[in-house]
Amino acid sequence: MAIKNDESGGNGAESSIRVGDIEIGYRVFGSGYPLIMIMGYGSTMNLWEPRLIDKLATRFKVIIFDNRGMGKTSAGTGAFSIEQLADDAAGLMDALNIRQAHVLGWSMGSLIAQELILRHPAKVGKLVLHAAHCDPGMFPPAPEVIQRMTDTSGTPLERGMRLIGVLFPENWLRSNGTRVKEIFYRPMGKTPEDIVARQAMAIGAWKGTSDRLGVIRNSVLLITGAEDILVPPENARYLAEKIPDAQLVLVEKSGHGLMFQEPDLFCEKIFAFLEPSTNSY
């Protein structure tokens, strides 16, 4: 296997590595027990909150990467499905010689993380599911929210503003314009419209995990904003009831973009859940 650019991907340097039919672009921060972070719908690894990455990297070896077809990762020839994206993440771990890692998935990334732990259980230590659901039809968002999220018309700025309106509560947006610019007015990398559409189709075609949640034996943290309109918090409550070893954290006055609104609190909850860890890798 060949690693391009920086040989280890350490210190946040961009690197790429062959995994099956694709080249995966990734970055590594910090050292210690690995923490794999899986990005959500329509976004690249550049969207991760920098303060969150920096804090997590003080205690863990944080690996972020671009999903198939996004950013620095090629689209390959494989089918776009949540299961395939989970296998891509497992393949990245193998390519980087990571036997086991904690996993954090956000939104679509949380669906991928569920399939990862179910398809490759030995690879996952503890699991953090941020803004998660286990069945697209169980507690869906309002139709107008879906329309705003999937509408690719207009300029990049117009599309971006629609996305921002879905991620955050209106009250928070009104008083945090500077923070919004800090989050989104930076290069996000390649997000091809056809790949975003294929991701949407993969989410819609996913059969979910509601009938398999009981077999998850790992410790799971479900963390979500109490005002999330894209993935209503009823989804996290359901997951917490069905996963044997799960804990639920609902953060008031926060939406789908909780990690941007409350990065320090978000990180505090993750540290409290993941540590102490005695796993080896």
C-alpha positions in Angstrom: 0.0 0.0 0.0 1.3 3.5 -0.8 0.8 6.5 1.4 1.2 9.8 -0.5 2.3 13.2 0.8 3.3 13.1 4.5 4.1 9.4 5.3 2.1 9.3 8.6 -0.4 12.0 8.1 0.6 13.4 11.5 0.3 16.9 12.8 -2.7 17.5 10.6 -0.8 17.2 7.3 -3.0 16.1 4.3 -2.2 12.5 3.2 -3.8 9.9 1.1 -3.8 6.1 1.0 -5.2 3.4 -1.2 -8.3 1.6 0.3 -9.9 -0.8 -2.1 -11.1 1.0 -5.2 -10.4 4.5 -3.8 -7.7 6.9 -2.6 -8.8 8.2 0.8 -7.7 11.7 1.9 -7.1 11.9 5.6 -5.4 13.9 8.4 -4.0 12.8 11.8 -3.7 14.9 14.9 -2.1 14.1 18.2 -1.1 10.7 19.6 -2.5 8.0 21.9 -5.5 5.7 21.5 -7.0 6.3 18.0 -10.3 8.2 17.6 -11.8 8.0 14.1 -14.2 10.8 13.2 -16.7 10.3 10.3 -18.1 13.3 8.6 -21.7 13.8 7.7 -23.8 14.5 4.5 -22.5 16.8 1.8 -19.3 17.9 3.6 -15.6 17.3 3.8 -13.3 16.7 6.7 -12.6 20.5 6.6 -15.9 21.1 8.3 -14.9 19.6 11.6 -14.8 22.2 14.3 -11.0 23.1 14.8 -11.3 23.7 18.5 -12.9 20.3 18.9 -10.1 18.6 16.9 -7.4 20.5 18.9 -8.8 19.5 22.2 -9.4 15.9 21.3 -5.9 15.6 20.0 -4.5 16.5 23.4 -5.6 13.0 24.6 -6.2 10.9 21.4 -4.7 10.2 18.0 -7.5 11.8 16.0 -8.0 10.7 12.4 -10.4 12.6 10.1 -11.0 11.8 6.5 -13.1 12.5 3.5 -15.9 10.1 2.6 -16.0 8.5 -0.9 -16.1 11.1 -3.6 -15.8 14.1 -1.4 -12.8 16.4 -0.8 -9.5 14.6 -1.3 -11.1 11.1 -1.6 -11.8 9.6 -5.0 -15.3 8.3 -6.0 -14.1 4.9 -7.1 -16.3 2.3 -8.8 -18.1 0.9 -5.8 -21.8 1.5 -5.1 -22.6 4.4 -2.9 -24.3 3.0 0.2 -24.0 3.5 4.0 -22.6 0.0 4.2 -20.0 0.7 1.6 -19.0 3.9 3.4 -18.6 1.9 6.6 -16.4 -0.6 4.8 -14.3 2.3 3.5 -13.8 3.5 7.1 -12.8 -0.1 8.1 -10.4 -0.3 5.2 -8.8 3.0 6.2 -8.2 1.6 9.7 -6.6 -1.5 8.1 -4.4 0.6 5.8 -3.2 2.7 8.7 -2.5 -0.4 10.8 -5.1 0.6 13.4 -6.5 -2.6 15.0 -9.2 -0.8 17.1 -10.3 2.8 17.6 -13.0 4.8 19.3 -15.4 6.1 16.6 -17.3 9.4 16.5 -19.9 9.9 13.7 -21.9 13.1 13.0 -25.3 12.9 11.2 -24.8 10.7 8.1 -21.4 9.9 9.7 -23.4 8.4 12.7 -25.2 6.1 10.3 -21.9 5.0 8.8 -20.6 4.5 12.4 -23.5 2.2 13.2 -22.8 0.0 10.2 -19.1 0.0 11.1 -19.7 -1.3 14.6 -22.2 -3.9 13.3 -20.1 -5.1 10.3 -16.7 -4.8 12.0 -17.4 -5.0 15.8 -13.8 -5.8 16.8 -12.6 -2.6 15.2 -14.6 -0.3 17.5 -13.8 0.5 21.1 -16.4 3.1 22.3 -18.9 4.8 20.0 -20.1 8.4 19.9 -23.1 9.1 17.8 -23.8 12.8 17.3 -27.2 13.8 15.8 -28.0 10.1 15.0 -31.0 8.1 13.9 -31.4 4.4 13.1 -34.2 4.6 10.6 -34.8 7.5 8.1 -38.6 7.1 8.4 -38.9 6.6 12.2 -38.7 10.3 13.5 -38.2 12.3 10.3 -37.6 16.0 9.9 -40.4 18.2 8.5 -40.7 18.1 4.7 -39.6 21.7 4.4 -36.4 20.9 6.3 -35.6 18.1 3.9 -36.3 20.4 0.9 -33.9 23.0 2.3 -31.2 20.5 3.0 -31.3 18.8 -0.5 -32.0 21.9 -2.6 -28.9 22.4 -4.8 -30.2 25.4 -6.7 -28.8 28.9 -6.5 -25.3 30.2 -5.8 -22.9 28.5 -3.4 -23.7 31.3 -0.9 -27.4 30.7 -1.2 -26.9 27.0 -0.7 -24.7 27.6 2.2 -27.3 29.9 3.9 -30.0 27.2 3.5 -27.7 24.7 5.2 -26.9 27.1 8.0 -30.6 27.6 8.6 -31.0 23.9 9.1 -28.0 23.4 11.4 -28.8 26.0 14.1 -31.7 27.3 16.0 -33.0 30.7 14.8 -32.4 32.4 18.1 -28.8 31.4 18.2 -28.2 32.4 14.6 -29.5 35.9 15.2 -26.9 36.6 17.9 -24.0 34.6 16.5 -23.3 36.0 13.0 -19.6 36.4 13.6 -19.4 32.8 14.8 -21.2 31.5 11.7 -18.7 33.3 9.5 -15.9 31.7 11.5 -17.3 28.3 11.0 -18.3 28.4 7.3 -16.2 31.1 5.6 -13.2 28.8 5.1 -12.4 26.5 2.2 -14.4 23.3 2.4 -12.8 21.5 -0.6 -14.5 19.5 -3.3 -18.2 18.7 -2.8 -19.4 17.6 -6.2 -23.2 17.9 -6.6 -23.5 14.5 -8.1 -21.7 12.9 -5.1 -23.9 14.8 -2.7 -26.9 13.5 -4.6 -25.5 10.0 -4.4 -25.1 10.4 -0.6 -28.7 11.5 -0.3 -29.8 8.4 -2.2 -27.6 6.2 0.0 -29.3 7.7 3.1 -32.8 7.1 1.6 -32.0 3.5 0.6 -30.5 2.6 3.9 -32.6 0.0 5.8 -31.5 1.2 9.2 -30.3 -0.6 12.3 -33.5 -0.6 14.5 -33.7 -4.4 14.4 -30.0 -4.9 15.2 -29.3 -2.4 18.0 -29.7 -5.0 20.7 -26.5 -6.8 19.5 -24.3 -3.8 20.1 -22.3 -4.6 23.2 -20.0 -1.6 23.1 -20.5 1.5 25.2 -22.3 4.2 23.2 -22.7 7.9 23.8 -25.7 9.6 22.1 -25.2 13.4 22.0 -27.6 15.7 20.3 -29.1 19.2 20.3 -32.5 19.4 21.9 -33.6 21.8 19.1 -32.2 19.7 16.2 -34.8 20.1 13.4 -32.9 17.9 10.9 -32.6 14.8 13.1 -35.2 15.3 15.9 -34.0 14.3 19.3 -36.6 11.6 19.5 -34.2 9.5 17.4 -31.5 9.7 20.0 -33.9 8.8 22.8 -35.0 5.7 20.8 -31.4 4.7 20.3 -30.6 5.1 23.9 -33.5 2.8 24.9 -32.6 0.1 22.4 -28.8 -0.1 22.8 -27.9 -2.1 25.9 -25.0 0.1 27.1 -25.9 3.6 26.0 -26.1 7.0 27.6 -27.9 10.0 26.3 -26.8 13.7 26.4 -29.4 16.3 25.2 -28.0 19.8 25.1 -30.6 22.6 25.4 -30.8 25.5 22.9 -28.6 23.6 20.5 -29.3 22.2 17.0 -27.8 19.8 14.5 -24.6 21.9 14.6 -24.2 21.4 18.4 -20.4 20.8 18.1 -20.0 24.3 16.6 -22.3 26.0 19.1 -20.8 24.4 22.2 -17.4 22.9 21.3 -16.1 23.0 24.9 -19.1 21.3 26.4 -19.2 18.8 23.5 -15.6 17.9 24.1 -16.1 17.7 27.9 -18.9 15.2 27.4 -16.7 13.1 25.0 -13.8 13.1 27.4 -16.0 12.0 30.3 -17.4 9.1 28.2 -14.2 7.9 26.5 -11.8 8.1 29.5 -10.3 6.3 31.2 -9.7 3.8 28.4 -7.4 0.8 29.0 -7.7 -0.6 25.4 -4.6 -1.3 23.4 -4.1 -0.9 19.7 
